Amino acid sequence: MGAGWRRLWLTMAVGGIGLSLYALWLTVDEFRDRASSERDIAAACDHLVTGAQVMDLQGGMVRAQSDDDDDYRLDARHLPSACTIYKVSGSRKTDLFRLIVESSDDAEPVNMISDGSPFFTREGSYPKDDVTAAADREPEAWPLGDGTLGSYTNIRTTIRAECGPGSGKAVPGLLHVTAVGRYPEVSAEDRQRLARLARSATQQLTQRIGCRTQIPSLPDQMTTVPLKLRPAASATGSCRWAGQLGKEQGAGRLPDRALTIPAREANPVEGCLLAVGPARVRAIAGGLDGDQRDYAEGALRYSPWWLRTVSYFGADANSVGYDATGDDQRLKPGTAGGGDGIWWASSICNGKPALHALTADRLYSDVLGHKARRSMFRAYVDDITTRRGCTHVTYPTAKDFHDL
């Protein structure tokens, strides 16, 4: 071998060693970044989850970080509380994950009935062809199994734990632990990861505070939660009553679309979303006068007509609030009432309290009128209390349904 070839071989050998060392340095650096991120995540979420679990979301990552603000770092001693985690790529930081812990002893109820629209619309934006086709803003949560374990949507899972006899005096009666994927297109695999994160966090928390409970296993599959509304006339499950009401009373101004969830007798929370599609809006508009005709125009573009029903049973019925104009109003079992966009009734189901509520878009509520609102609410409460074998049903008075 000539001197030139020897020099070339040595140069290549040294270069190869250099590249190997550089690759090793990158590997070690990534390992350190990931280890540091895992520690930061665990600390930010009060060690209820491991950083490794969170960093496996969205296909896995090398770096992630929590929010520096204490308001976004979870402290299980002071509930409600939550932690927020971001994915870091270079100098870019994007939303990744949020863990929320709530209890029935909090100043805020664990179950909040929102008066916000389930449809993503904005006045002045380019209108959709069909604003009530899908609940793209606040879809209905499906029960995990029979519902006693909790509920889920396509981006979040909430695990519930009832603390039974033998728990400490300072232990709340009910805990809700929610894991949220804060990024677009949460995959089916990540839905399962979020559910495991929420369940493992619940296990850690219940053991830590002395909450005596048995947390069921997660179901083998968590199917995609549907967002598309279907004809109300053929609704089943939690919205079956609405289809029956339409058959009895005719179309009129009633909703013609429904988003239903499976009806499970053990489910502590059961809801139904109803809306008025474009064709029905136009048909109704012909019989409206004055401002109400403008309501119909808005319903086609940025202010869709909808209403929701929801019932809470047992421990969940003892911690329910209504978010109206920024003020939280608690609904108490054994009471009934209405106004300001909500109507509620009470009952006793299997010896435990239950609350049954209906909320409606304010403009649609005006279009319906108080007689139709009362008729719909009565049909809903009659159906669910009969189906669940409830007694001692307390209804709102007729005057609660009059226009404000």
N, C-alpha and C positions, 0 to 999 in steps of 0.2 A: 504494500500500500504506500503510495507516494505521500509526501509531506502535505500537499494540498488536500488530499482526501482525509488525512488524519485531522487537519484543522477543521474541515467541514463536519466530520463525525463528532468532534469535540464540541463544536458550536451547537450542533443539533442536540447533543446529549445535555449540555448545560441549559439550552432553551427548554428542553422537555422537563428537566428538573424544575426550572423556574415556573413553567406553567402548572406543574403538579402542585408546587408550593402555593401558587396563587389560588388554585382551585381549593386547596385545603384551607387556606386563609378565609376564602369566601364561605366555605362550609362551616367553619368554626364561628365566623361572624354571624351567619344566619342562625346558627344554633344559639348563640348568645342573645341575639335579638328576640328569637322566639321564646327562650327561657325567661327573659326579662319581661316580655309581653304577658306571658302566662302568669307570672307573679303579680303584675300590675292588675290584670283582670280579676284574679282571685281576691286581691285586697279590696278593689273597688266594689265588688259584689259581696263583701263581707264573708268570703270563703264559703258561700252557699253553692257555688259551682267552681269547677276547675277551669283554669285558663285554656287547657288543651281542648276541652269540650267546645268552648266558644270558638277557638281558632280553627276548628275543623269545618265551621260553617262556610258557605259560599265557595266551596272547592278547596278550602285550606289557604293559609297565609303564613307569612314569616313574621310580620309586625302588626301589632294592634295596640291601642292605648285607651285608657279611660278618660273621662272628662275630669279636668282638674278642679272644677267647681264642686264643693262639698254637697251641693244640692243634687248632684248627679252621681253620688257615691252612696251605696246602700248601707244603712245602719239598721239591723234587725231589732235593735232595742227601741227604736222610735219609728213606729209605723203610722201611716204608709210611707214607704221608702223605695227607692229604685236606683239602679246603676245603669250607665250608658257607656257602650263600648264602640270604638271606631276602628275601621280597617285603615292601615297606613301603607301607602305605596309611594316611595320616593318622598316628595314633599306634599303629596295629596292625602287628605283625610276624608273618608266617606263613612256614612252611617252603617253599622253592622248589627248591633244587638242591644236589647234592653231587658232587664229583669226587674219586675215590679212585685212587691210584697204588700199585701193589704190584710187587715184583720177586722173582725166585727166590733172590736173595741175602739177602732179609730174614730176620730171626729167626723171623718167622711165615710159614708156607707160603702161597703164593698160592691154593691150593685147599684149602678147609676143608670137611670132611664134618661137617655138623651132626647132632646127635642130637635136634634140636627137631622138634616136630610140624608138618607142613605145613598143618594145619587150625586155623583160629582158633576156639578154644573156651576157656571159662573156667569152672572149678567155681563153682557158686553163681549163675551168670548164667542168663538165660532160655534153656532148651535149644533148639537148632535141631531141626527135624523130621528132618533128615538131615545128620549132622555130617561125613560123608565125601563129600558130593555134589560139592564143588569144593575145590581146593587154594587157599584164599583167604589163606593166610599165606606159604607158601614154594612157589610154583609151579615147575615144571621149566623151565629155560631152554632156548630153542630155538637151534639153530646159525644164525649169520649166513652165508648161502650154504652152503658145504660145511663150515663150522665152523672152518676155519683162521684166519679173520679174528676170530672170537670168538663171542659168544652174546648173547641178549637175552631179557628178559621184557617185560611191558606197561609197566613203569615204569623199566627200566634197560637199558643196553647196556654190555657189556664187550668191549673190543678187546684182542687179544693180539698181541704182537710178539716173535718169536724173533730174538735177536741172533746173526747168523751169523759165519763166519770173517772175520777182518780187523777185528772190533770191538776196542775197547781192552781191556786186561787187567782194568780195574776195572768193565767193563760186565757187567751180569747176563745170564744166558742167556735169560731170559724176563721180559717185562713184561706186566702186566694193568692197563689203564686203564678205569675204570668211571664212566659218567655216570648219575646217578640223578635222576629227577623226584620231588621229595618233596611231592607234593600229590595230592589225589583226582582220579580220572578223567583220567589222562594221555591226551591225544588221539592219534590216529594221526599227525597232523602233528608233534606233540611227540615221539613215538617216533622219528621221522626226525631231528628236531633233536637229540635226545639222542645218537643214533648219530653224527651229524656232529660233535657236540662231542667225543665220546670219540675218534673217529678223528683229528680235527685235533689234539687234545691229545697223542695218541700220536705223530703225526708231529713235533710240536714237540719232544717229549721225546727221541725217538730221534735226531733231528738234534743236539740239544744235548749228549747224552752220548756220541755216537759209536757208536750201535747200528746196525750195518749190516743192514738188513732191507728187504723189499718189503712194503708194507701193501696188500692187495687193496682194490678199490673196494667200496663198500657195495652191497648188492643194491638193485634198483629198488623193491622192495616189501618191507615188513616186516609181515606179516599179524598179526592179533591172536593172541597166544599163548593157547591154550585152557586153561581152569582146571577145566572139568567132567570128572570121571572117567567112563570108559565101561566096559562089561562086559569083564572080563579074558579071557573065553573067546574073544572076537573081536579081541583086541589085535594090532596090527601094529607095525612099526617097532621101537623100542627095547624094547618089552614083549612082543614076539611069543613069546618063550620061555615066558612065564608062561601064556599061553593053551594052548600045547602041553603044558605040564606038567599043567595041569588035566584035559586030555583023557586023558592017560596014567594019572594017579593018582586021578581023581575029585575031587569037591569037597572032602570032608574039612574041614579047618580052613584051607584055602588062601584067599588073597584072591580076591575076585570082582570087583574094580574096578581099573582101570588108567588112568594118565595117561602117555601115550607121547609121545616126540619123534621126528622123522624120523631114521632110521638113515642116516648118511652115513659112507662108508668113511674119509674124510679127517678127520672130526670128532675133535679130540683129547680131547673130554669127552662121554661119552654116558650118560644116566641114564634111570631108569624108576621111577615111583611106583606102588605097589600099596596097596590098602586093602580093608577088609572092610565092606561095606554093612550097614545095619540088619537086613535079612532074613536074611543069612548069620550075623550075630552072634547073632540069636535062635535060629537052627537049631543053632549050635555050643553055645549056652548050655545046651541040654538035656543035653549029655553032660559037663558040667563039674561039679566038686565043690568044696565049701568056698569059699576065697577067690576061686578062679577064676570062680565064678558072680557074685561081686561085680564082677570085672573086666568081665564082659559088660554089667552094668548101667551101669557107667561108660563103656563104649565107645559106648553109645547116646546119652550126654549130654555128657560133657566130656573123655573120654580115648579117642579113636578108635584103632582098631587099624590100623597101617600098617607098611609096610617099603619101603625104597628100595635100588636098586642103582645103582652109578655106576662107570664105568671111565675111567681117565686114560691117555693114550698120549703117548710121546715126552717132550718137555721138560716137559709138565704132570705127568707121572708122577714127576718128580724133586722136586716141591714139593707134597706132599700131607700134610695133617694131619687129625686127628680131634678134635673139640671135645667132650670128655667130662668132665662135672662140673667145668668151668672149667679143666681142664688140657689143654694141647695135646700130643697124641701124634703124632709123625711116623711115617708109613708109608713104608718104604723098598722100592724095587724089588728084586726077587729074594727077598723075604721073604714069609711067609704066617703068619697067626695069627688069633686071635679072642678074644672075651670083652668084657664091659662094653658090650654093645649093638652091636658091630661085628665083622665077619669079612672078611678080605681074602686075595686070592691075587695071584700075579705071573705074568707071561709076557713073551715077547719077540715084538713085532709089527713086521714090516718092519725087523728089525734094531735096533729101539729098545725101551726098557723100557715095560712097561704094568702098571698096578695095577687090580684089580677088587675092589670092596667091596660089602658088603650091610650096611645098618643097619636096625634094627627098633625099634618101640615096645617098651619093656621088658615091659609086661604081656602084650602080644600074643606076644612072644618066649617067654614062659613057657607060654602057651596052646598055641603051636605045638609046643613040645618040641624036643629037640636033634636027633632023627632027621629031622623035617620041615624044620628049619632047614638042616641039612646037605644034604638032598635038593634043596631050593630053590636053595641057593647053588651046588651042583654043576651043576644044570641051567643056571643063569644063566652061569656061567663057561664051561661046555662050549659053550654057544650062541655067546657073543660071541667066544671065541677061535677057534672053527671058522669063523665068519662072516668074521673079520678075518685068517684064516690065520696065527694066532699059534702059537708053539712054546715049548718049555721051560716049560710051565705048572707052577707050584708051588702046591699046595693046602694049606689048613690041615689039621691032623690031626683025627681024629675026636673026640679029647678037647677040642679047642677049641670044640666045639659043645655040650658038656654044660652043664647049668644051673650057674650060679655059686653 
